[in-house]
Amino acid sequence: MSKSYALLVVLLLIPSFVLGAVFGSKSLLHVQKASTLKPGRLELRSDMRFFSKVGDYLGQNKPADFTAVNYWLVQGNALLSFGVMNNFDITLMTRVYQDTHKKNEYNSPDDIFLDIKGGSFGFMNDRIQVGGILSFRFPTGEVHNYPFEPYTAGALEFGLTGLFSYYKDPFLPDRDISIHANLGWYNHNDAGKILYQRLNPQGEVIREYRAGNNATALRFGLGFSYPTEMFDINLELWGNNFISKPDSMAYSRENYVYVTPSVRFKPRWWLNFDLALDIRISPDKNESAPALPDPVRNLTLPNYPSWRMTLGMGFVLNQGAERARRSVGGGATIREKVDFFEKLLKEKEKARTIEEELKRLRREREQAEKELEELRQLLEEQGK
């Protein structure tokens, strides 16, 4: 391995263990927004996703060949998103690490993903936005058809996804509630690809199992985001439903649905952190052929983990046309300007309240003076 390549891998691996699991521009963790990056804007994101399970024998008569298992499943990704022009951006992602539980256990690097996105097409004063994504997966990794991850067989995969977003505040969309929906078609293009090889004790291939048809699927997602000054509170429902299922010698050939609550911490406009938990709500199933070996000894697991944790982080490397700092009012940021005007509105509302209270007191004083004058006239008449 050359020094430059080793340095690149290190630079990608370091953030992959501290950064956030987002695939694509203007995205929640799994659900894409219909809006795109402004021209020239460049963002870096990455992720670490992990699942753990312990397997041990709880009875008293432990079999002699039983071995306890402390099982880990870890994945790391790193991606760049770039705003090419208005209504158009691209995202390139590399999977820098993937547990496969095969001979190449770490499969590093894995595949490369490309998203070509058109969006930010607005209606109702941009309160509603629509868009679409053309997605590709390039099979650059050594191992495919590995368990506990969405199915892949080592082919050039592609898909098309429609995007819909609703923003309660179309002028400052990141300052109020928003709802996002995705629906897409995906083609694994896997007919004829080798899914599994059976080896003899000498390591020679004695039989190959190949995919007999192209697997296709519908992918869907629904996301809700509630932003505050420092945090975004998000909730997502997402999953996969096969139109044409993969071959029976494939791992992870079941349909799945997950719910993901997450929190995004935004200490700076150019920096954010993510914490999320994927919770599978679809049934425990394993529809793979019995001849396909169980990758984890002494553990009974479905082909998709029951939960998975995500940790993350994202940077804005270049502001592009969407400048977060402009020389207005002595170089105040947009957020500072918004806060300033909100404060003015509050002060104006407070002044209006005080003015109304002064008017009320003036009316009461005038009424009291009138009643006092009437009492004085009554006393004068009684004195006569």
N, C-alpha and C positions, 0 to 999 in steps of 0.2 A: 504493500500500500504506500503510495507517495505521501510526502509530508503535507502537501496542499490538500489532498483528499482526506487524510487523517484529521487535519485541522477543521475541515468542513464538517465532518461527522461529529467531532467534539462540540463544535459550535451549535449543531442542531440537537445533539443529545442533551446538552446542559439545560436549554430551555424546555425540552420535552418532559423533564421531570419536575417542572415548577409552573408550567403555563397551561392555558385554558383550552378546552376541547371545542373549538368552533370550526366548522368546515364552511368556508365561504365568507364573502363580504356581507356586512350589515346583517348579522345572524345572531339568533339565540344559540343555544348549545347544539340543537338538532334541527330546529325549524328556521328556515330562511325568511328574512324580510323581503318585501317586494322592492325596496329602495336599493339604490346602488351608491358606490363611492363617487365623490366628486372627482373630476379630471385631475390627474397628478397625485392623488392621495395614495399613500403606500402604507399598508399595515402588516405587521408580523404577529402571528399567533402560533401557539403550539399546545400540546396537551399531554397529560398523563392520566390514563384511565386504568383502574385496577379492580380486581375481584379476588377474594381469598376464601378458602374453604379448608377446614381441618377434618381429616378422616382417621378415626381411631376405633378400636374394638372395645365395646362397653361391657361385654360379658366377662365371665370368669374363666372360661375354657378357651383361651385365645389360640387360634390355629398356629401351628409352627411356622407356616410360610406367610403369616400376616405381617405387613409392615405399615406402620402409621404414616400418614401423608399430611404434609403441610403445603397445601396447593395454592399457587399464585398465578394469576393471569394478568399480565401488564401489557399495555400498548402505549406508544408515544408517537405523536404526529407533529409536524411543523409546517406552516403554510405562510404564503405571501399573497396578499390581495392588492390589486392595483387598479385605480380608476383610469380607464383608457380615454374616455370621452363622456360627454353627458349621456346618461341612460345606459352606460355600458362599462362593465369592469370584468376582470379575469382573476381567478384564484388558482394558484399552483400549490399543491400539497404533496409532501413526501412522508411516508410512514417510516420513521427511522428505527422502529423497534417493534417487534410483535412476537409474543410467546406462541410457538406452534406445537410444542411437545412432540417434536419429531427430531430427526438427526440434527438438522440445523435449527436448534431450539429457539434461537433469538431472531432468526430471519431478518437480519439487519444489513442493509436497508431492505424494506419491503417495497410495495408498489408506489407508483406516482399517480396522482389524481389531478384532473384539470376541470375547472368550472368556467364556462363562458356565460356571462349573465347580462341580460337586458332587463331594465326595470325603471322604477321611478316615473312610470306613466300614470299621471294623476287624474282624478275625477273629483267633483264636489270640492273645488279649491284644495286639492291634494289631500283631502281627508281620507280618500280611498286611493290606493296605489296598486298597480298590477305589474307583473313581469314574468320572466321565464329563465330557466337555466338549461344549457346543454352541457351534460357531464360526461367525462371519459375517465376510465381507469386503465392505466398502462401496466402490464404484468412484468415489472422489472425485478420483483422479488424471486428468490429461489424456490420457496415453498408456497403452495396454494392448497385449497380444500383443507384448511385447518379448522379444528373445532372451536366452539364458543364465540365465534365471530360471524357476521353476515357472510353468506356463501360467496366464494369466488373459486374459479377453476383454472386461472392462469391465462385467460383470453383477454383481448381488448374489449372491455365492456363499455356500454354507453347508455344514456338515458336522457329524458326530457321531462322537466318539472315546471308546472305552472305555479305562480306565486300570487298571493293576495294579502294586502295589509290594510288595516283600518287604524287611523290615528285620531284620537279624540281632539288633540290640538294639532292642526295641520301646519301651523306656523313654527311651533317649537315641539316637534314630534317626540324628542327625547325627554320632555318635561312632563308628559302626561301619559295616561293609559293607552296601550296599543294592543291590537289583536292580529295574529298572522296565521295564514293557512297555506299548506303546500299539498299538491297532488301531482304525482309523476309516474311515468312509465319507464321501466329499466330492463335492458336486455343483457344477460350474462354472456351471450354469444359463445357458449361452452360446448357445442356439439363436437364430439370427437376428441375432446381434451382428456388427458389421463387424470383420473380422480384418485386412484390408489394402485399401488404395485405390491404384489405379494412376493416375498423373497424367500429363498431357501436358506439353510444355516450358513452357507458360504457367501451370502449376500447377493446371489444372482437372482434376477427377475424371472419368476416362473409363471406369473400371470399378471396381466394388466386389465384394469377396469376403466372403461372410457364412458364419457357422457354420451347418451344416445339422442339427446335433443337439446335445443336451446331453451334454457330456463328464462322466463320473463316474469316480471312482478309489478304490482302497483305499490308505490311508496307514498305515505301520507304523513301529515303532521299538522298539529294545531297548537299555537303558542299564545300565551298571555303575558304581558309585561307591565309591571307597575313601578315606574321610576320615582325615586326620591333624590334629594340633593347628593347623597353619597352612595346610595345603593339602588340597584335594579332588582326587584323581586319578580322572578319568572316562574311560569309553570307551563310544561309542554306535554303533549300527548302525541306519540309518533310510533310508526311501525311499518311492517312490510307484509303484503299479501300476494303470494305467488299466483300468477295466471297459469303458467306452466311450470310445474315443480321440477327441481333438479333430480338427477338420477338417484336411485336408492343408495348408491355407494358414496353419496355426498354427506358430509357433516352439515348441520345447520340448515336442513331443508324444510323446516317448519315455518309457519307464519308466526309473527311475534308482534306484541304491542307493549310499549313501555310508557310510564309516566315519569317525568323528570322535574322535580322542584329544584330551583337553583337560586343563588344570590351572586350578583356581580358588584364588586366593590370598586368605586371610581374615585381614588384619591386625587388624580390629576386628569385633565382632559385627554392626555396622551397615554395614559396608563390605566389598566384595570385588571382586577383579579376575579377568578371564578371559582365557586364551590358548588358542586351538584351531585345528586344521587339519582341514578337510573333505577327504577323499580319495575320489574316485569310483572304485568297483570294478565298476560296470556298464560294458558295452562302449561304445566310441566309435560313436555312431550319429547320423545326421541323416535323419529320416524325413519332413521337410517337402517340399512340392512343389518341383520345380526352378524354378518360376515365382516363388517367394518369394525376394526379393533377399538375397544374402549381406551381413550388416551390417558385416563387417570385410573390407576389401580386402587382398589379398596374405597372407591367413592362412586356413588350413583348420582350423576348430574344430568340435567336436561341439556340440550344442545345450545341453549342460550342462558347465561347467568341470571339468577334471580335478582341480583342487584349489582351495581357497579358504581364506583366512586370516580368523580372527575375533579381534578385540580387544575387551575389554569391562570394564564396571564396574557395580556395583549399590549402591544405598543403601536403608536402611530409614528412611523419613521419619517414621513414627509406629509405636510399638510396639503400640498397641492392647491387647487383653487378654493378649497373650503378652509379658509384661514381661521384658526381659533383665536388669533390675536390681531387686531386691526388698530391702526392709529386714529382712534376716535375717542375724544375725551381724555387726551393724555396717555393713550396706549392701553386703555382698559380692555379686558377680554370681553367677548360676547356674553359670557355667563355673568361677569361683573356688571355689564350694562343692563342685562335682564334683571338682575337682583336690584340694581339702582332704580330702574323704572317701577319694579314691583313695590319697592319701598316708598317711592313717590305716590303711587296709587294708594298705599295703605295710609300714608300721612294725609293725603287728600280726603280719604274716607273718614279718618279721625277728625280732620278739620270740619268736615261736613257735619259729623255727629256733634261736635262742640258748638257749631253755629246753630244747629237745630235746638240744642239745649239752651243756648242763650235766648233764642226767640221764645222758647217756652217760658223761661223765667221772666222775660220782658212782658209777655201776655199776662202772667200771673201777677206781676207787680202792678200793671195797669188795672187789672180787675180788683186788686186789693185797694188801690187808690180810689177807685170808683165807689167801692163799698164803704171806705172810710169817709168820703165826702157825703154819702147818703146818711151815714150815722150822725155826722156833724149837723146836717140840716135837720134831722129828726130831733136832736137835742135842743137846737135853737127854737124849734116850734113848741116843744114841751115847756121851755123856759118862759115863753110869752104867756 
